[in-house]
Amino acid sequence: MVMLSHLHRFNQRHPWSHNDHYGPWVDDQVAASGARHVLDVGCGTGNLAVLLRRRAATVTGLEPDPATARAAAKRFADDPAVTIVETDFAGRDRQRRWDAITLVAVLHHLPLVPTLRELRGCLAPGGRLVIVGCYREAGLPDLLATLPAALANPVIGLAKHPARATAPPLHLTAPTTDPRETLGDIRAAAALELPGARIRRRLFWRYTLVYDAPAGRNRT
């Protein structure tokens, strides 16, 4: 326990974003789908939106935390192709359908099955859903996945943020909550609501999910 306490304090002094680590991967998945109009749910300060905007025609970011949403909106004030809306997923434009939807460390804040169903309904024909999520650890496979992450985390933190931090950066201050569902729960829910979704366990206490909606008419 003493070692874990020291490790926690070290990680706090050298913070880095596990979510941003997967940003380039998310961007590549979206670009590979040919998406032109992208919805980023829980966009934070806009780090992922910056990547998405390089290849998408428009990016709409939803962010419920007021301070974070203001920071993101200020960041894209000169780019009319990026719209930041201070709201959660429930406050989205329900008339729109997007070519791609992204969620990074967001889904565990929401009811799992209903949200997956609604996300599916928000996709345009042939659209792609890309999720980087958190899961509740349960069982030996999760423990084995935690060990390399716990060892690598301080090394990467020191490399990315060698100077000691006195406070976490803004993009690491968004409200957090512990995941309720195990990876098995998530796989079962996806099989029900997103048939054909590809789910993989990832390093740093994350999983990824990619789902492609059935193709239909051409995008406009």
HELIX and SHEET records of a PDB file:
HELIX    1   1 VAL A    2  ARG A   13  1                                  12    
HELIX    2   2 HIS A   18  HIS A   21  1                                   4    
HELIX    3   3 GLY A   23  ALA A   32  1                                  10    
HELIX    4   4 ASN A   47  ARG A   53  1                                   7    
HELIX    5   5 PRO A   66  ARG A   75  1                                  10    
HELIX    6   6 PHE A   89  GLY A   91  5                                   3    
HELIX    7   7 LEU A  107  HIS A  109  5                                   3    
HELIX    8   8 LEU A  112  CYS A  122  1                                  11    
HELIX    9   9 LEU A  140  LYS A  160  1                                  21    
HELIX   10  10 LEU A  170  LEU A  172  5                                   3    
HELIX   11  11 LEU A  183  GLU A  193  1                                  11    
SHEET    1   A 7 VAL A  82  VAL A  85  0                                        
SHEET    2   A 7 THR A  58  LEU A  62  1                                        
SHEET    3   A 7 HIS A  37  VAL A  41  1                                        
SHEET    4   A 7 TRP A  98  VAL A 104  1                                        
SHEET    5   A 7 LEU A 123  GLY A 133  1                                        
SHEET    6   A 7 ARG A 206  ASP A 212 -1                                        
SHEET    7   A 7 ARG A 198  ARG A 202 -1                                        
END                                                                             
